[in-house]
Each structure stands twice: as C-alpha cells, then as structure tokens.
Amino acid sequence: CNPGTSPLTSLLLTMNMAATLFGLTVDECLAGVTREAARALGWLGRTGTLEAGKSADLAIWDIERPAELVYRMGFNPLHARIWRGQ
C-alpha cells in the first residue's frame, strides 16, 4: 500500500514503468491498478472488480487492445470517465 508518498500522478505512466522497468505483464499491470489496489487498501469486498453490488468508477478507453494503455507513453486515449455513476 502506498502511504501517499508517490510523486506519480499518471496511472498510465505508472503502468508503463511497472511493465518496462519491473517486467510486469499487461494483465498484471491492469490488475495492479484495479483489483490488487483495492485488495491493498482492504476494499476488495466493495470495489476493485466489476461485480454486481460493488461500487465502480470506470474509465472508457479508445483503444484496440489493453497493451496500448501500458506501452504507449504520452498517449491518453481516455474516451469517457464515469465516477460515482455520473
């Protein structure tokens, strides 16, 4: 769990660094910013995965495959964001 000391503000850059510097796969990067982040915070029972009854904030990306989120630096394909159902 990050205690709030990370200077990174870009989730896409964080995933890129995890893959290129530390060898995580695309699936591991995506899990790390969703399910595993919720698990680290003790929130997995209520968020972190798409399941009925769980809270979900969503990013809708204009991409052809998930690897584009991880390997294309300086690229922000965000199409829409849904936060608290809005």
N, C-alpha and C positions, 0 to 999 in steps of 0.2 A: 504494500500500500504506500503510495507516495504521500508524504506528510505535507504536501503543498509547497515543496521547495524546487520543483522542476521549473526551469526557465522556458520550457517549450509551451507555445500556445496553439500550435498546429497539430491536430490529430493526424493529418496526412503525413506531415514530416516525421512525427513520432513513429508511425508505421514504417515509413521508408527507412529510418535509422535502424529499427528493430530487424528489418529484413536484410539490409545491406551491411550493417556493422556487426550484427549478432546472429545472423543466419536463420532467423525465423521464417517459416513458410508464410504464404499469403493467408492460409487458413488460420495459422497461429496468430498472425497479426490482427486479423479481424476478431478472433476470439478474445485476444488481449484487450481490445478496446470496447468489448461488449460484455460477454458472459464472464470472463475472468476478472474484469474490472469490477463488476457487480459482486462477484464472489469475494474479492479482496476487501471490499467495503462492508461485507456482511449483508448485502442487499439481494442476493440471488433469488431468494424466495419471492421477491416482489418486482424485480426488473432484471434486465440483462439478456433475456431471451424473449423471442416472440411466442407467447403462450397466452391462452385465454385466461383472463383475470389478472394479468400482470400489467403494470404501468409500462408505457413505451413512448419514448421520444424517437422520432425517425428522421433519417436523412435519406433523401431520394437522389440517387446519383445518375448522371447521364454518362454511362459507361457501357462497354460491351462485355467486360469481364472484370471480376474483382481485383485482379492483379494491377489494373490501371490505377487503383487507389494507392497502391503500395509503391510502385516503381516509377511513377511519373512525377518528378519534383517540379514545383512551381505551377502545378496543374490543379485547378479546383473545379471539378465537374459537378458541383452541387446544383441540383435542379430545384429542389424544394426541401424545406425543413418543417417537420411537424413537432411541435413542443407542447406538451400537455394537451394534446388533442386539437391544437389550433394550427 
